[in-house]
Amino acid sequence: MNDWLRSLPSVDSLLQNPLGSGLIETFGRPLAVEAIRLVLSETRKKILSSTGATPTPIVQIDFFITFHY
């Protein structure tokens, strides 16, 4: 479990990812940062509750922004 938590990318590394850069261009940096933080937080909760495998954070971020804003 701790290895999974440690393996989560940082907000900055996700912002530098091509998809993260695209989110910044499309929605602006503040919204991209907010979405990334939210998804990472939810991913941590899923890992800690041991609900099984979770989608990668960047996929969740794209989904969150697409359907919530």
C-alpha positions as CSV (number, residue, x, y, z in Angstrom):
1,M,0.0,0.0,0.0
2,N,2.7,2.5,0.9
3,D,4.5,1.7,-2.3
4,W,1.3,2.6,-4.2
5,L,1.1,5.9,-2.4
6,R,4.7,6.7,-3.0
7,S,4.3,5.9,-6.7
8,L,1.6,8.5,-7.2
9,P,3.0,11.3,-9.3
10,S,3.3,14.9,-8.0
11,V,1.0,17.6,-9.1
12,D,3.9,19.3,-10.9
13,S,4.9,16.2,-12.8
14,L,1.3,15.7,-14.0
15,L,1.1,19.4,-15.1
16,Q,4.3,18.7,-17.1
17,N,2.8,15.6,-18.7
18,P,1.5,16.3,-22.3
19,L,-2.1,15.8,-21.2
20,G,-1.6,18.0,-18.2
21,S,-0.1,20.7,-20.4
22,G,-3.2,20.4,-22.6
23,L,-5.4,20.8,-19.6
24,I,-3.6,24.0,-18.7
25,E,-4.0,25.3,-22.3
26,T,-7.7,24.4,-22.4
27,F,-8.9,25.2,-18.9
28,G,-6.2,27.4,-17.4
29,R,-3.6,26.5,-14.7
30,P,-5.8,27.1,-11.6
31,L,-8.5,24.6,-12.7
32,A,-6.0,22.1,-13.9
33,V,-4.2,22.2,-10.5
34,E,-7.5,21.9,-8.7
35,A,-8.6,18.9,-10.7
36,I,-5.2,17.2,-10.3
37,R,-5.2,17.7,-6.5
38,L,-8.7,16.4,-6.3
39,V,-8.0,13.3,-8.3
40,L,-4.8,12.6,-6.4
41,S,-6.7,12.9,-3.1
42,E,-9.4,10.5,-4.3
43,T,-6.8,8.1,-5.6
44,R,-5.0,8.2,-2.2
45,K,-8.4,7.5,-0.4
46,K,-9.0,4.5,-2.7
47,I,-5.6,3.1,-2.1
48,L,-5.9,3.5,1.7
49,S,-9.3,1.9,1.7
50,S,-8.0,-1.0,-0.4
51,T,-10.9,-0.9,-2.8
52,G,-8.7,-2.4,-5.5
53,A,-7.0,-1.1,-8.6
54,T,-7.7,2.5,-9.6
55,P,-7.4,4.2,-13.0
56,T,-4.2,6.2,-13.4
57,P,-4.6,9.8,-12.1
58,I,-4.1,11.5,-15.4
59,V,-7.1,9.5,-16.9
60,Q,-9.2,10.5,-13.9
61,I,-8.2,14.1,-14.2
62,D,-9.2,14.3,-17.9
63,F,-12.6,12.7,-17.0
64,F,-13.1,15.1,-14.1
65,I,-12.5,18.2,-16.2
66,T,-14.4,16.9,-19.2
67,F,-17.6,16.2,-17.3
68,H,-17.5,18.8,-14.5
69,Y,-16.5,22.0,-16.2
